[in-house]
Amino acid sequence: MGWFYEKTVPTPPEEYVRVDHGPLRKFVADVLAAYGVSKEDSEIVADVLVTVDLIGIESHGVQRLRRYTTGIQVGSVNPKAKPTVVSESASTMLVDGNSGLGQVVAYNAMEMAVKKAAEIGVSVVAVRNSHHFGIAGYYALQAVRRSMIGIVMTNAEALVAYTHTIGRNVGTNPIAFGFPTRKPPPILFDTATSIVPIGKIEVYSKEGKKMPHG
């Protein structure tokens, strides 16, 4: 991933503590391993979270670790789950995440999608029974690294009110597009379909800041 975040690492505010990404990856992987997650799966989650922080999207980086460990503690996330193929054709596949960590499920699903696309030219892989997977753009870049276009999207719990309504009705439902370019970095468009992702609101809350109007 270095070719992508090398020139985009943000300068942290003075009150932040700088942590080298290598030890941070190991820390995250070690925490997950302590909860029974395999070494391979722990490293996948750690790479997603730390890479996201390096890109500068702190709302979906290592601060999310607690959410995943809590999910394991209460039994909503299966730390030992492995994605299984429910059905497939030459260019399509349905994967069951078996309540596993979202990063692990999404990473493996995209690897399957890329493999099929390399053989057929295009592929669509759908996932069910998974969990929060961080940023969609990480998985789009899996395709980009193989000189392919990657499109990743997901549903989310009801967090957003329709215009002129009160109450949560629809999800933030993120979507990402990744395109290879002749020279790095690639083009990556990654966004929630709401005005703001819930993670940004959580960051404002954690830092004691007021949300901007609108």
N, C-alpha and C positions, 0 to 999 in steps of 0.2 A: 504493500500500500504506500510505500514511501514516495513513489513518483507522484502520488496525488496530494498528500498533505504537506510535502516538504516546504512549499511556499505559502501555505495557508494557515500555519499555526498562529493563533492570535496571541497578542501580548497581554498577559494576565494583569489585572489590577494589582496594585502594590500589596493589598491585604491578602492576596492569594498565596498559597504555598506551591512552589514548583516541585514537581515529582517527575523523575525520568520515566519515560514510557515503558522501558524494559522491566524494571522492578514492579511497576504498577500492574503490568500484565501478569506477572508472576503472583502478585498479591491476590488479584481477582481470581485467578485460576486456583490458587491454594484455598481460598475461601470456599469456592464451589466444590472443590474436591473434598473438603471437610464435611460437606453435606451429601456426599455419596455420588457426586457427578464424576464421570470417567475423565481421565486425563485429556483425552482427545476432545471431548465435549466442553470441558472447562476451558481449554485453550481457544476454542471457537468463540465462546461467549466473551472471554477476556479480550480477544482481538477486536471483536465488534465494539465493545464498550470503550476501549482505550482509543481505537481508531476514530470513533465518533468524537471523543474529546479533542483529539489532535486536529480534526477538521474544524472544530470550534462550535460544535452543537452540544453544549454542556448539559442541556436539558435531557438528553438521551444517552449520556455517557455513563461513567462509573457511578454517578449518583443513583442510577437505577438498580445497582446491585442489591440493595436492601429489599427492593420489591420482589426480586427473584428468590432470595433466600427466605423471605417471609412466605412466599407461595409454596416453597418446598416444606416449610415448617407446618403450615396449615393443611397440607395435603392436596392443594389444587394443582401443583406442578409435580410431575413425576421426574425425579432427577436421573433415573436410569432408563427412561423411555427412549426407544429408537423408532424413527419414522418407518412406516411400512407402506408398501404400494397396494392400494385398494383395487385399482384398475388402470389399464394403460392401452394406448395404441401406438402406432409408429411415431406420432408427433404430440400426443397428449398423455397426461398422467394425473391420477388423483392420489394424493398422499395423505395418510392419517398420521398426525403428529403424536397420537397416544398421550396427550397431555404433557408433552415434553417441553423443555425450555424453547422459547420461540426462536432464539438465534440458531440453535442447533437444527431445528426443523427447517427453518427458512434457508439456511446455508446448504443443507443437503438437498432440499428441493430444487434450489437453483443449480446445483451441480448436475442434477438429473436433467434439468431443462437445457442446460448448456450442451450436455452430451447428446441429447436428442436433436437439438438444433444443428449441431455439427454434422449430424448424419442426414437430416432431412431438409434443413434450411430454416425451419422455424419450429417452435414448440410452445406448448402451453401446459403448465403444471399448476394444479390447484391443490390447496392444503386445507385440511380440516382438523379440529381438535388440537390446536396449538395455542401459544400464549404470546404476550407482548414480545416483539423481536427487535426493538430499538429503532434505527432509521431504515427506511426502505432502500435508501440509496446505496447502502453497503452491499446489498445483494445484487443490485443493478450493476455495480462495478465488477462483480464476478464474471458477468457476461462481457463487459468492456475489456477486461484483461485478456479475453480470447478473441478480441477484435469483432465482437458482436454488439448489437444494441440490446440493452436490458430494460425491461419494463416490469416494475414490481408495485403491487398495490395490496391493500388489506382493509378489511372492515375494522370497526372499533366499537366499544360500548357507547351507548347514548350519552353524549357529552355536550352537544350543541343544540341551541334553540333555533327553530326556523325563524326567518325574518318576521318581526312583529308578533312573536309569541313568547311566552314565558314557560320555562321548563326544558329539560333535556329531551330531545327527540331523535337526533341522528348522531352518528359517530363523526370523529374527525377524519376518518377514512383516508389515510395518507396514500400518496402515489409518487412514484419516482421513475425518471427516464435517464438512462445513461448511454452516451454515444462516444465511441472511440474517435480520436482525432489523429491527424498526421503527426503532430507533436504533442507531448503531454503538457499540461494536464488534459484529461478528457472533459467532455461536457456532462455535467450532472445536474439535473433538476429534481429536487426532492422537497415535497411540501405536504402539509395537511390541507384538506379541502375546506377547512374552517378558516376564519380570520387569523386565528392563532392556535398552535398546538397546546394541549393541556400541559405538556412539559414546561413550556415557557412560563405558564402561570405558576407552576410549582417552584420554578427558580425565583420568580419575583417574591413568592411567599417565603421561601427559605432565606432570602436576603433582606426581607423586611421592606421591600419596595412597593410603591403604589403602581397599579397597572395604568398604562396610558389610556386616555379616553378613547373608546371605540374598540 
